[in-house]
Amino acid sequence: MTSVNEMVINFHMTETCNYRCEYCYATWEGNDSQAELHHSFGDIQSLLRKLSNYFFTSNALKTALGYRAVRINFAGGEPVMLGGRFVKAVLLAKSLGFRTSIITNGHLLSTTMMRRIGPHLDMLGLSLDTSDALLAQSIGRVDRKGAWLSPENACDIVSAYRQANSSGTVKINTVVNAFNWREDMSSMVVQLQPERWKLLRVLPVYTHQLTVTSSQYRAYVERHAAFSDIVTIEDNQDMWQSYLMLNPQGCFYQNSAACQGVVQSPPVLEVGVEAALESIDFNAQAFAKRYPHAHSDASQA
């Protein structure tokens, strides 16, 4: 049996985002933004309590993975756009015993909000694809006014987080795509000093225009070999069925095997966690392989 220290549930609270990244997969056909659970804090409470009641007790995934902690990763779209509703969800998750993290483009993450959530946030994840303003425009990592998260702004956010939570972890997510695969991000990474840097090869889910070849992706990874002690590599095949994800309506979902879209479960609030999980394909062993602290009982025998 392969075991991991923590189980991670990615809750995409909203599809709404202030950026328009060309490769974004966090969109759901026919999504009604008014049906997103964050509009009712009671629904968010019910969802998080159902998750805690299932994942903190004996269940099939705990048997398969032997996890000791459970982390809710708040994502989007852009979760920070939800303001106080997002803050309340993070604080509630923490009070229920979850470890907490966010993945954000950082554009709207104010010092005031960081003071509120920072002490209760175990990991700050920043989506940073480039340190170049023109590349950011090409990818779509700008708002409607063309503003973007510069390296200086990113450093300010990381500094504010570390002041609020000295034991917190900083992670960078970089999607390697057709626009940025030639770039050298070393200077920016040195400035930010993250504990983790995840290099994801862009998924051809909705568009093939930004895809990169295997050799282009490897070239990007090799260019940043000096950071191998913090880098996690995620090629396309590493992502299939290896993420446990909830959409804004509280349905588990997975990328389809053919990479043509997504398959989703009935809402957790209607059928419960166990029944919802049974209706999607989640590969516990593929999940475990993405974590460097995973180990196999056989290897320790």
C-alpha positions, 0 to 999 in steps of 0.5 A, a space after each residue: 500500500 502507498 501512503 501519503 501524509 495528507 489528502 487534498 480536496 481541490 474546491 473550485 469555489 467559483 468559475 468567475 475570474 478577473 483573468 482570461 487565461 487561454 488554457 484554463 480548464 476550470 470552466 463548466 459548460 452550462 454553469 449557472 453562476 447563481 447556482 454556485 454554493 458560495 451564494 449561501 454560506 449555509 450551503 458552504 457549511 453543509 458541504 464542508 461538514 459533509 466532507 469532514 464527516 467523511 474524510 476524517 472517519 474510516 473510508 475507502 480512500 483512507 484505507 487506500 492512502 493511509 492519510 493523516 491530514 486532510 487539506 482543502 485547497 480553495 481555487 477557482 476561477 479566482 476565489 479571492 474575488 468572492 471577498 468575505 465569502 471566501 474568507 469565511 469559508 477558509 476560516 470555517 474549514 480551519 475550524 473543522 480541522 482541515 488544513 487549508 490552502 489557496 491557489 490564486 493569481 494574487 491580483 486581488 489579494 490585499 494586505 487586509 485580507 492576508 492579515 485575516 486569512 494568513 494565520 489560518 492558511 497552511 499554504 499560499 499557492 500563487 499561479 505565476 506563469 511568467 515574469 514578463 508583462 508581454 508574455 502575461 498579455 499573450 497568455 491572458 494573465 491580465 485583467 480587463 485593464 491589462 494589469 498583471 501580477 508583476 514579480 514585485 507585487 508577487 514578492 509583496 504578497 509572499 512577504 505579507 503571508 510570511 509575516 502573518 504565518 511564519 510556519 506557512 508554505 509558499 508554492 508556485 504553480 507554473 503552466 508551461 505553454 506555447 508562449 512561456 516555454 522558452 522563458 527563464 524564471 530563475 530570477 523570479 523564483 530566487 526572489 520569492 524563495 518558495 518551498 515548492 514549485 510545480 511545473 505543469 504541462 498545459 492540458 489540451 482540454 479545451 484548446 490545442 493552441 497553447 500546447 507544447 511538445 514533450 521536448 519543449 516541456 523538458 527544455 523548460 524543466 531542464 532550464 530550471 534544474 537548479 531548483 530541482 529540490 523544490 520542483 514537482 513535474 506534472 506532465 499530462 499523464 500525471 494529471 489524469 484522475 489524480 486530482 480530487 476536485 469539486 466544482 462550484 456546485 459541490 459536484 466531484 469532477 474529473 477530466 475525461 479519459 479522452 481529454 474532451 471535457 469533464 465527467 461530474 458527480 451528482 451534488 454532494 449536498 444531494 447524495 452525500 460524499 460517498 455516493 458522489 465519489 463512486 460516480 467519478 474515476 479517481 485513482 488513489 495511486 496516481 494521486 499518491 505519486 504526485 507527492 514526494 512524501 508518499 511511500 510504499 509499505 513494500 519499499 520499507 519492508 
